[in-house]
């Protein structure tokens, strides 16, 4: 059995990945983190075929948490979040 696959749309654009060379802000420093952690910038695209394919529900939650952190800590203006299941044709 294979893992389910998804694409994520944020404000009408597909999530392409994360740019570790550029920061979008700093996370909170509660809990396990003794200090704030720099957050990578989201890379977006209009092209469906360039979208990041997220494999499995655990990875989907991880990607969602990364987006949520940008909303909570970096002031990202989230208007719409869509998750689309990728089907094999």
C-alpha positions as CSV (number, residue, x, y, z in Angstrom):
1,X,0.0,0.0,0.0
2,X,1.4,3.4,-1.0
3,X,1.1,6.6,1.0
4,X,-1.4,9.2,-0.1
5,X,0.0,12.2,-1.9
6,X,-1.0,15.8,-1.8
7,X,-0.4,19.3,-3.2
8,X,-0.8,22.4,-1.0
9,X,-2.2,25.7,-2.3
10,X,-1.6,28.8,-0.2
11,X,-3.5,31.9,-1.2
12,X,-4.1,30.5,-4.7
13,X,-0.5,29.5,-5.3
14,X,1.1,26.0,-5.1
15,X,3.7,25.4,-2.4
16,X,6.9,24.6,-4.3
17,X,9.2,24.1,-1.3
18,X,11.3,26.0,1.2
19,X,14.2,28.4,0.7
20,X,16.6,27.8,3.5
21,X,18.9,30.6,2.4
22,X,16.3,33.3,3.1
23,X,14.4,33.7,6.3
24,X,10.7,34.7,6.7
25,X,10.9,35.3,10.5
26,X,11.6,33.7,13.8
27,X,9.6,31.0,15.6
28,X,8.6,31.3,19.2
29,X,10.9,29.9,21.8
30,X,8.5,28.2,24.1
31,X,8.7,24.5,25.0
32,X,11.6,22.5,23.6
33,X,13.3,25.4,21.9
34,X,15.5,27.5,24.3
35,X,15.6,30.4,21.7
36,X,13.9,31.5,18.6
37,X,14.6,29.6,15.4
38,X,14.8,31.2,12.0
39,X,12.1,30.1,9.6
40,X,12.7,29.4,5.9
41,X,10.8,31.4,3.3
42,X,8.0,29.6,1.3
43,X,8.6,29.1,-2.4
44,X,5.4,29.4,-4.4
45,X,4.4,28.7,-8.0
46,X,1.4,29.1,-10.2
47,X,2.3,25.9,-12.1
48,X,0.7,22.6,-10.8
49,X,3.6,20.5,-12.2
50,X,6.1,22.4,-10.2
51,X,4.2,22.0,-6.9
52,X,5.8,20.0,-4.0
53,X,4.3,16.6,-3.7
54,X,3.7,15.8,-0.1
55,X,3.8,12.1,0.7
56,X,1.8,10.7,3.6
57,X,-0.3,12.2,6.3
58,X,2.5,12.8,8.8
59,X,4.4,14.8,6.2
60,X,1.2,16.7,5.3
61,X,0.9,17.7,9.0
62,X,4.5,18.8,9.1
63,X,4.1,21.0,6.0
64,X,0.9,22.5,7.5
65,X,2.7,23.2,10.8
66,X,5.4,25.1,8.9
67,X,2.8,27.2,7.2
68,X,1.0,27.8,10.5
69,X,4.3,28.9,12.1
70,X,4.6,31.6,9.4
71,X,1.1,32.8,10.1
72,X,1.6,32.8,13.9
73,X,5.2,34.1,14.2
74,X,6.1,35.9,10.9
75,X,2.8,37.7,10.2
76,X,2.1,35.8,7.0
77,X,-1.4,36.8,5.7
78,X,-3.2,33.5,5.1
79,X,-6.4,34.0,3.2
80,X,-6.9,30.5,1.8
81,X,-5.4,27.1,2.4
82,X,-6.3,24.2,0.1
83,X,-5.0,20.6,0.2
84,X,-5.6,18.6,-3.0
85,X,-5.1,14.9,-3.1
86,X,-2.9,13.7,-6.0
87,X,-4.5,10.8,-7.8
88,X,-2.6,8.4,-10.1
89,X,-4.3,8.3,-13.5
